[in-house]
């Protein structure tokens, strides 16, 4: 019996997990920066400037 399918499956799952671990933080960073920009715009447009 050949173990090749199991080895390929393990490599595939490992690659998917590795890519997720590498790309998920980048997506969260992009989302966080967008939220921060939105909050800054809301503060600037509110007109409440405290000296």
C-alpha positions as a Markdown table, in Angstrom:
| # | Residue | x | y | z |
|---|---|---|---|---|
| 1 | Unk | 0.0 | 0.0 | 0.0 |
| 2 | Unk | 1.3 | 3.4 | -1.0 |
| 3 | Unk | 1.4 | 6.2 | 1.5 |
| 4 | Unk | 1.7 | 8.9 | -1.2 |
| 5 | Unk | -2.0 | 10.1 | -0.9 |
| 6 | Unk | -1.6 | 10.6 | 2.8 |
| 7 | Unk | 1.7 | 12.5 | 2.4 |
| 8 | Unk | 0.2 | 14.8 | -0.3 |
| 9 | Unk | -2.8 | 15.4 | 1.9 |
| 10 | Unk | -0.6 | 16.3 | 4.9 |
| 11 | Unk | 1.5 | 18.7 | 2.7 |
| 12 | Unk | -1.7 | 20.3 | 1.3 |
| 13 | Unk | -3.2 | 20.8 | 4.8 |
| 14 | Unk | 0.1 | 22.2 | 6.1 |
| 15 | Unk | 0.4 | 24.6 | 3.2 |
| 16 | Unk | -3.2 | 25.9 | 3.7 |
| 17 | Unk | -2.6 | 26.4 | 7.4 |
| 18 | Unk | 0.7 | 28.1 | 6.8 |
| 19 | Unk | -0.9 | 30.5 | 4.2 |
| 20 | Unk | -3.8 | 31.3 | 6.6 |
| 21 | Unk | -1.3 | 32.1 | 9.4 |
| 22 | Unk | 0.6 | 34.3 | 7.1 |
| 23 | Unk | -2.3 | 36.2 | 5.4 |
| 24 | Unk | -4.9 | 36.5 | 8.2 |
| 25 | Unk | -2.9 | 39.1 | 10.2 |
| 26 | Unk | -2.5 | 41.2 | 7.0 |
| 27 | Unk | -6.2 | 41.2 | 6.5 |
| 28 | Unk | -6.9 | 42.2 | 10.1 |
| 29 | Unk | -4.3 | 45.0 | 9.9 |
| 30 | Unk | -6.0 | 46.4 | 6.8 |
| 31 | Unk | -9.4 | 46.3 | 8.5 |
| 32 | Unk | -8.1 | 47.9 | 11.6 |
| 33 | Unk | -6.4 | 50.8 | 9.6 |
| 34 | Unk | -9.7 | 51.3 | 7.8 |
| 35 | Unk | -11.6 | 51.6 | 11.1 |
| 36 | Unk | -9.1 | 54.0 | 12.5 |
| 37 | Unk | -9.3 | 56.2 | 9.4 |
| 38 | Unk | -13.1 | 56.2 | 9.7 |
| 39 | Unk | -12.9 | 57.2 | 13.4 |
| 40 | Unk | -10.5 | 60.0 | 12.6 |
| 41 | Unk | -12.8 | 61.3 | 9.9 |
| 42 | Unk | -15.8 | 61.2 | 12.3 |
| 43 | Unk | -13.8 | 63.2 | 14.9 |
| 44 | Unk | -12.7 | 65.8 | 12.4 |
| 45 | Unk | -16.2 | 66.2 | 11.0 |
| 46 | Unk | -17.9 | 66.4 | 14.4 |
| 47 | Unk | -16.6 | 70.0 | 14.9 |
| 48 | Unk | -15.8 | 69.4 | 18.5 |
| 49 | Unk | -12.3 | 70.7 | 18.8 |
| 50 | Unk | -11.0 | 71.0 | 22.3 |
| 51 | Unk | -8.2 | 73.5 | 22.8 |
